[in-house]
């Protein structure tokens, strides 16, 4: 798995396996993780704004109170 992610390099000499870290692969992984984190943050920001807008609408219109009165 680490080889396929290009985080290590393996050399085989007979039965011996020489494994070295591959710093460039680690930098690529860091960039990918940062992109994922930015995407999540953006999504959470949009969700937060959507919830705030919905709450303002409820506060302004009293929509929740009206719905509860209908249920009773």
ABEGO torsion letter per residue (X at the ends): XAAAAGABBBBBBEABBBBBBBAAAAAAAAAAAAAAAAAAAAAAAAAAAAAAAAAAAAAAAGAAAAAAAAAX
